[in-house]
């Protein structure tokens, strides 16, 4: 086709024009064919007519054999120049006369052909019989030029003129009619171009007709409507988004794969001294500075792998200096899932970080202060106990020394009790402080309360016997297993029992009962003591409140009244409760302790509290050993304690070597063999823990720690370094006897450190 | 444009031809060579016999008495027979308008009254006017070969010129006898103008 990319107009004109031209050409071709046919027919008919006329008038000529006349008749054909030859043949087929008269015989056939008309390429020949009556008297031969070309030349020229004329008319008409179609379309195209070029969605194409083109225009306009609506909504929402982004206090930006900004909100741009549009296309490294850019570079790379990156980092800006920022990098993916950019949400958290660090510092300071206080308390406890230690050792030994007179032993006993009370007061104060501050941690395990109770009862038995108080126990609960700290529970029971003994007059009775109630183990301690009024009941568990039991003065019974307060706290730490009840003054008191029973009961569990070391009376262990007296290395820097202990141990037939420092102790251990190490912890040139570890490893010694440090962590550390017993100063001689006996008798493995610890009382 | 495709306007009419053929006339110059040299009879009479037979083809007789009693077309020869058997030979098997042609020879004009064509031989030259008078009014095509035959009221008269047989036609005599002579025959023969002999 001649048009490949011409305009619609030209196409339409071309189509109409070519169609018309094709029809015209076809018509012309048909006319041409018809004309040829018709020309031949007409020519043939005319020739035939001529032949008829001549033949009809030639019979006599042939019959009467008049050749002259025949020639004359034929020469009449001159009038028709198209007839090129003619002849008469007689009835025998012999040439009779010819035309033109001077033509050579070769121009004519020797004999007439069959009758009728024959078309040849350029001529028409005809043979016509000449009939007279019934008989054929000869034949007329005519030959005419079929001058088709000359004839059709004229005809073709006329047709050509018609074609040209029609073509011009078709061109004109097609040019006119194509506007019907092309004009609305071009109008549409023009509108579409305007819309796409100027982004003006308010223009509309005008509808010119009600046909398909009109429908197209309408559809186009309605599409424009929708685009306009959508576009303005989009523009509005974009505008809103921009306002929101600009007003947001966070820093927002978006950058591409080349790390150039595609978007930045106002806050972000102004942070670096730009207007938002100025940010577009800038490199991140140029805006932030190389150092800051390199700091966040790994996170950017991570985000470009399609993962969200969130982090806090302190970076050094070229313009802003060091800043803490919280950053979220969110990958931005195109429809194919390729990461084409990253959206960054940034918060400056420098202020918060500063506050956090301030807080941390404050906390650290507070912690340090608290630790200093603990250290002070520990030191205080230690320093307060140390002087009591030799006093208690000697007094307790003397009080139970049968060689002394009764009165003297009673005096020593009085001294012992008061020193113990003093120590107790110090312990209570420490405990109270620690519980109040939440520093006390329980070592809870599955525990049979009966053992703990019996141990507690045993510790007060002596005091009770002195006052002739009857101690009865009725442990009838179906089970006594609780999940608790044996040492602390024993402390609770001991406090209550001690209290009962204290406030029960001579000859009274104290009953310990256990029973189960509502899944809890109940321990009831009933005395026949002075009882409490309701006001006293209210305050009985408060610290530093001891009932104004007697008008005669509150100090008749001594103590600070911390025991019950500590007991309540300990019970509550065990998720239990403690209550006191009394019918009133003089009516006795009942204390009820409730502890949750352990859900799983393991009967006969090997529990460490079943022992009752108090039952193992002091003996002479050295006598039992059989292999000579046990050799003791005593390390103690407190001279009075060291002297008193040495004196008491020697009296018990131990071989004792003393040292006041680690140095001396090592020297001794290097020289002699020892069985047992009794060591203080706080020593002038090191700690007893280190000594214990050293001697155990090198000499296989077993040791007893004898120290003013009585807190849990001290006991644990003691155990870790290898001591089998940890005795807190002041130490009663019986406790040391028991610990020694256990070690020497080879039972040290069965002795619980914590159990031993309780022996200090 | 329909009329443009009509071929007729490019053709020249040929009416001229028939006009030409009607008026065409010339001096007759017959050369009857092909009839010469037949069976003892002179070529001249062989030609004349053929002419007699052919005249029957170009002449129309009045229909009322066109039929002889026996339904034949009779050519009569009056006087001496110059043809020998040539004439009989020519007409043998021939017929005119489905009528068989026969030849009748006689010395008496009276015998030949039923003929259509009567050839008057040279021998009768002396009594031509009487013979033609007897034959007149009988619708006969009378053919002679003597000078003055026309003048005596004969219709066709042979004559010789350049050794060729020619004939003259007297239209007035033909009209008198109510004979229609074909124009073709007129074109071949010489026309004789005579005063009607009544």
HADDOCK unambig.tbl for C-alpha pairs under 7 A between the chains (distance, minus, plus):
assign (segid A and resid 31 and name CA) (segid B and resid 5 and name CA) 6.96 0.50 0.50
assign (segid A and resid 35 and name CA) (segid B and resid 5 and name CA) 6.61 0.50 0.50
assign (segid A and resid 35 and name CA) (segid B and resid 7 and name CA) 6.80 0.50 0.50
assign (segid A and resid 38 and name CA) (segid B and resid 7 and name CA) 6.81 0.50 0.50
assign (segid A and resid 39 and name CA) (segid B and resid 7 and name CA) 6.25 0.50 0.50
assign (segid A and resid 53 and name CA) (segid B and resid 18 and name CA) 6.58 0.50 0.50
assign (segid A and resid 57 and name CA) (segid B and resid 184 and name CA) 6.57 0.50 0.50
assign (segid A and resid 60 and name CA) (segid B and resid 184 and name CA) 5.85 0.50 0.50
assign (segid A and resid 60 and name CA) (segid B and resid 185 and name CA) 6.68 0.50 0.50
assign (segid A and resid 65 and name CA) (segid B and resid 30 and name CA) 6.38 0.50 0.50
assign (segid A and resid 65 and name CA) (segid B and resid 31 and name CA) 6.72 0.50 0.50
assign (segid A and resid 65 and name CA) (segid B and resid 32 and name CA) 6.46 0.50 0.50
assign (segid A and resid 66 and name CA) (segid B and resid 29 and name CA) 6.54 0.50 0.50
assign (segid A and resid 66 and name CA) (segid B and resid 30 and name CA) 5.04 0.50 0.50
assign (segid A and resid 66 and name CA) (segid B and resid 31 and name CA) 6.85 0.50 0.50
assign (segid A and resid 68 and name CA) (segid B and resid 29 and name CA) 6.55 0.50 0.50
assign (segid A and resid 73 and name CA) (segid B and resid 21 and name CA) 6.79 0.50 0.50
